[in-house]
């Protein structure tokens, strides 16, 4: 009986030992080591810290800015830090300084009549007129309007002008020119002007009665294009027909000041 009682007493001790062993086995594994994080201070020369910090957020980094010191502090993984260093190197550069430009638009009217409307074409356009005479059948060319304006690269331009008048019977009917340009930029070679979305509209009086009459209607003509011109080059932008024996030619010239 004593032996049986001793065995019964040992049994709970054996079960407790087994439970303790299972508890030790089931303990959760140790937490994985935290990923390696790099820290870096970027002193910016040109870029805006606020704008740059927003862009660098795409790399999943912790970015803090200091506008007063013109600096950024970045915490990121090694791979992200390499990408951030490349991005800062490309973005922290001097921006293109706006340049002053001068643009001149000549509106030529061409026709066969000796009494064609328009003043004499300026001597500066002799080579252009000679080129047009070799290409088109019109005998005479005159200057109907000229618009000159100054602007800065990257800015939009809008100009309105009234040039020479058309003689309708015994009345003078003025034309009107409207010119819009989205922007002008200087190309990498430093001598080419890129004109984006030039839109020129013209209100031209057209006789609506017999020769010698005073009646006329204002006709709306429009030309839109993009073009590149070399500095000092006189480029013929396009032609607009007025009638079977009369047409308008738009000539552009640009200078970098």
C-alpha positions in Angstrom: 0.0 0.0 0.0 2.8 2.4 0.8 4.4 1.7 -2.6 1.2 2.4 -4.4 0.7 5.6 -2.5 4.3 6.7 -3.4 3.7 6.0 -7.1 0.5 8.1 -7.0 2.4 10.9 -5.4 5.1 10.8 -8.0 2.6 10.9 -10.9 1.5 14.5 -10.4 5.2 15.5 -10.2 5.9 13.8 -13.6 2.9 15.5 -15.2 4.0 19.0 -13.9 7.5 18.4 -15.4 6.0 17.5 -18.8 3.7 20.6 -18.8 6.7 22.8 -17.9 8.7 21.3 -20.8 5.8 21.9 -23.2 5.5 25.5 -22.0 9.2 26.1 -22.7 8.8 24.5 -26.2 5.8 26.6 -27.1 7.5 29.9 -26.2 7.2 32.5 -29.1 10.4 32.9 -31.2 12.6 35.8 -30.6 11.7 39.0 -32.7 13.6 39.4 -35.9 16.3 42.1 -35.8 15.1 45.6 -37.0 16.2 46.4 -40.6 19.3 48.5 -41.0 18.4 52.2 -41.3 20.7 54.9 -42.6 20.6 58.5 -41.7 21.9 61.4 -43.9 21.9 65.1 -43.9 21.5 66.9 -47.3 22.5 70.5 -47.6 20.7 71.9 -50.7 22.1 74.5 -52.9 19.2 75.3 -55.3 16.2 73.1 -54.7 13.4 74.1 -52.3 13.5 71.8 -49.2 9.6 71.7 -48.9 9.1 70.6 -52.5 12.0 68.1 -52.5 10.8 66.5 -49.2 7.4 65.8 -50.8 9.0 64.2 -53.8 11.3 62.0 -51.7 8.3 60.6 -49.8 7.8 58.1 -52.7 10.8 56.2 -51.5 9.1 55.4 -48.1 11.7 57.4 -46.2 11.3 59.5 -43.1 12.2 63.0 -44.4 12.4 66.2 -42.3 13.1 69.6 -43.8 14.7 72.8 -42.5 13.8 75.8 -44.7 16.0 78.1 -42.6 19.1 75.9 -43.1 18.1 74.8 -46.6 18.6 71.2 -45.6 16.9 67.8 -45.4 17.5 65.0 -42.9 16.6 61.5 -44.2 16.2 58.1 -42.6 15.8 55.2 -45.0 16.9 51.7 -45.8 20.2 51.4 -47.7 18.4 50.7 -51.1 16.1 53.7 -50.6 19.0 55.9 -49.5 20.9 55.2 -52.7 17.8 56.1 -54.8 17.3 59.3 -52.7 21.0 60.3 -53.2 20.6 60.0 -57.0 17.3 61.9 -56.9 18.8 64.8 -54.9 21.8 64.9 -57.2 19.5 65.3 -60.3 17.0 67.7 -58.7 19.3 70.0 -56.7 20.5 72.0 -59.8 20.2 75.6 -60.8 17.0 76.3 -62.7 17.0 77.8 -66.1 17.1 81.6 -65.8 14.4 83.3 -67.8 15.7 85.2 -70.8 14.3 88.3 -72.5 13.2 87.8 -76.0 12.0 90.1 -78.8 9.5 88.8 -81.3 8.3 90.7 -84.4 5.4 89.6 -86.6 5.1 91.0 -90.1 1.8 90.7 -92.0 2.3 90.9 -95.7 -0.5 91.3 -98.2 0.2 90.0 -101.7 -1.8 90.6 -105.0 -1.6 91.4 -108.6 -3.0 94.9 -108.6 -0.6 97.9 -108.7 -2.9 99.7 -106.3 -2.8 96.9 -103.8 -3.5 97.8 -100.2 -0.6 98.0 -97.8 2.5 100.1 -97.3 5.8 99.3 -98.8 7.5 96.2 -97.5 10.6 97.1 -95.3 14.0 96.5 -96.8 14.7 93.9 -94.1 12.1 91.7 -95.8 13.6 91.9 -99.3 15.0 88.4 -99.1 11.6 87.1 -97.9 9.7 88.9 -100.6 12.1 87.5 -103.3 11.5 84.0 -101.9 7.7 84.4 -102.0 7.8 85.8 -105.6 9.7 82.7 -106.6 7.1 80.4 -105.0 3.7 82.2 -105.5 2.3 84.0 -108.6 1.6 87.3 -106.9 3.4 90.3 -108.4 3.2 92.8 -105.6 3.8 92.6 -101.8 3.1 95.2 -99.2 3.2 95.5 -95.4 -0.2 95.4 -93.9 0.7 95.2 -90.2 3.7 94.8 -87.9 3.7 93.8 -84.2 6.8 93.9 -82.0 6.8 93.0 -78.4 9.2 91.9 -75.6 8.6 89.1 -73.2 10.4 86.5 -71.1 10.8 82.9 -71.8 8.1 80.7 -70.2 5.5 83.5 -70.2 2.4 83.7 -72.4 2.0 86.6 -74.9 -1.0 88.4 -76.2 -0.9 91.4 -78.5 -3.5 93.3 -80.5 -2.8 95.7 -83.3 -4.5 97.7 -86.1 -2.3 98.3 -89.1 -2.9 99.6 -92.6 -6.5 100.1 -93.8 -8.2 98.7 -96.8 -9.8 101.2 -99.2 -13.3 100.1 -99.9 -14.8 102.6 -102.4 -14.2 106.0 -100.8 -14.0 104.6 -97.2 -11.1 103.3 -95.2 -11.7 100.0 -93.5 -9.0 99.0 -90.9 -7.8 95.5 -90.3 -7.1 94.1 -86.8 -4.5 91.6 -85.8 -4.6 89.5 -82.6 -1.6 87.4 -81.7 -1.4 84.8 -78.8 1.6 82.6 -77.9 1.4 80.1 -75.0 5.1 80.3 -74.3 8.6 80.9 -75.8 11.6 78.9 -74.8 15.3 78.9 -75.8 16.6 75.6 -76.9 19.8 74.0 -75.7 21.9 75.4 -78.5 21.1 78.9 -77.2 20.1 80.3 -80.6 16.8 78.6 -81.4 13.5 80.0 -80.2 10.7 77.5 -79.7 7.3 79.1 -80.0 4.5 76.9 -78.5 1.0 77.3 -79.9 1.1 80.5 -81.8 -2.4 81.6 -82.7 -2.9 84.6 -85.0 -6.4 85.9 -85.9 -7.2 88.6 -88.3 -10.3 90.7 -89.0 -10.1 91.7 -92.6 -12.6 93.9 -94.5 -13.7 92.3 -97.7 -15.7 94.2 -100.3 -19.3 92.7 -100.7 -20.5 94.9 -103.5 -19.4 95.8 -107.1 -16.1 97.6 -107.7 -16.3 101.2 -106.4 -19.0 100.4 -103.8 -18.6 101.2 -100.2 -20.0 98.0 -98.7 -17.8 95.4 -97.0 -17.9 92.6 -94.5 -15.3 91.9 -91.8 -13.9 88.4 -92.5 -12.3 86.4 -89.6 -9.2 84.5 -90.5 -7.1 82.4 -88.2 -3.7 80.6 -88.2 -2.4 78.3 -85.4 0.9 76.5 -85.3 4.1 75.6 -83.3 7.4 76.5 -84.7 11.2 76.8 -84.1 13.1 79.7 -85.5 16.8 80.6 -85.4 17.6 83.9 -83.8 17.5 86.6 -86.4 15.8 84.3 -89.0 12.8 85.6 -90.8 10.4 82.6 -91.1 7.3 82.5 -93.2 4.8 80.9 -90.8 1.9 80.5 -93.3 -0.4 81.9 -95.9 -4.1 82.9 -95.8 -6.2 83.4 -98.9 -8.3 86.6 -99.2 -9.5 86.0 -102.8 -8.3 84.4 -106.0 -5.8 87.2 -106.6 -4.9 88.3 -103.0 -3.4 86.6 -99.9 -1.9 87.3 -96.5 1.5 86.0 -95.4 2.6 85.9 -91.8 6.4 86.3 -91.2 8.0 85.9 -87.7 11.4 87.0 -86.5 12.9 86.5 -83.0 15.9 87.8 -81.0 17.3 86.8 -77.7 18.1 89.9 -75.7 
